[in-house]
Amino acid sequence: MIKAFLLLVTGSAVLWRIRSDKLLPWTVLWALAGVFVSRAYWLTPWGTLRAEQLAFLVLFGHCLSELLRRRRWPRFGPLPLLLLAMIPWMVLGSWLGGPLPAASLRKTLIYFPYLAGFAALCHFLDSQEKVAAAWDFLIRFGSLMLAISLAGYFLFFSGVDLGMVRVEYGIVWLRGSMVNPNIFGAAAAMVLVATLSRFLHGNEGWRRGALFDLGALIIASASLLVSFSRAAWLLSLLAVAASLFFFPRRRGRRLAAAAAILAIVLAGGAFTAALSRSFNARLQLDPRLRPATAGEFGEPALDEYWNSSRHGLTPTAMPFRARLINGANSARWRVEVSVRALRDWAASPIIGRGTDSLLLSNPDYPQDYIPITAVAILHDWGIMALLLYAAFLLLAGWRLWKRLLRPSLYSVPFPAIFTVFVLLTLHAQVSTTLQLAFFWVLSAVFAAAAGFPPEPADPAVAAGDPPGGG
């Protein structure tokens, strides 16, 4: 039910957008929407097939057909090539470096739709207008999905289970249309920071969208709050502070934005606390139920959750002591897994140990989820892949920073893109999204935005047609 609903919402949003703005083809819009609908998947004999993977394959097919029709080769700058250059290291590490080569090679296939879609996005986002349109669609569609997820969270307390929450150790965690609460928190933080940046740095016509921006701020702030993602909270606070105090801004908007953010967070917290206290007494704990919360990135047998209020789970929205205990255990687990991964990587440092090959307690069943992106890349594909990833981050960050210094020369919202780039890069070192469209779509947007000339000589050059994303 939840999958069909998410796909219906996605299709409706894509149709609405192409009717109002034909700058981006529907295949690109569908791939962009995949950032916020990772819960849409199907179980197959070969593993979990996600809707976002289908979207990326369709987009790649569209890209190939366009290249054949125009009879030209694709052109990529250095940024896309840095990530695409990880492909041989993925295959080599899985084939030669790990304890379970067949399983690792099969898991490596998960990445090929994402890599193909990443390349296609870099090809299509070849102008500032297209990057700006893609960013605008991401934030608007993200606001919609956050609103739907938030509604499902509050409806759960009245006995209506839309599958938007995850109950673990008697605590409700909102994951909404995403696969886990940490990634949901990162998505909420991205929408919050991008909307605030548009409010602060928008052009003279910003008041036309002020009502939408206010609504998006309310939704994103409330979603961020109830995600209970500590990393997203901290990084959002730093990003909001940077947007308010360090980046260039329109005069007179800082105080209004700060007051709006404060009021929204306080109102969201009070509403959540009041609602949870009101409805907690109506639902009882069923000790027969247990949490099943592992395997969120492709293990079909473990990608199911028992969270129906009809069976009497204990949804408690604000048990801070329980959340702190659970958070401490989660942080300890992340450190332990990462340390074990680094020790295992030492057996094959150059090419890595292969995709999803870390063996913990069970010698025949690998650990599918290494939470820190840098450690996951290092362990699975070796030091060479990690160097490529680091080079991508450093080059993209440097180029975005240079463009941020002269934002008036561009139609792309560089203050928002740069801030979100830093926020999500840091958050990925707490909760990785390597096996989701979240990582690859945003990497393509960052690469495309960073690929424009740092100082265009005139508006015609600023709206030019540089090579795809580099």
Secondary structure, 3 states (H helix, E strand, C coil): CHHHHHHHHHHHHHHHHHHHCCCCCHHHHHHHHHHHCCCCEEEECCEEEEHHHHHHHHHHHHHHHHHHHHCCCCCECHHHHHHHCCHHHHHHHHHHHCCCHHHHHHHHCCHHHHHHHHHHHHHHCCCHHHHHHHHHHHHHHHHHHHHHHHHHHHHHCCCCCCCCEEEECCEEEECCCCCCHHHHHHHHHHHHHHHHHHHHHCCCCHHHHHHHHHHHHHHHHHHHHHHCCHHHHHHHHHHHHHHHHCCCCCCCHHHHHHHHHHHHHHHHHHHHHHHHHHHHCCCCCCCCCCCCCCCCCCCHHHCCCCCCHHHCCCCCCCCHHHHHHHHHHHHHHHHHHHHHHHHHHCCCCCCCCCCCCEECCCCCCEECCCCCHHHHHHHHHHHHHHHHHHHHHHHHHHHHHHHHCCHHHCCCCHHHHHHHHHHHHHHCCCCCCCCCHHHHHHHHHHHHHHCCCCCCCCHHHHCCCCCECC
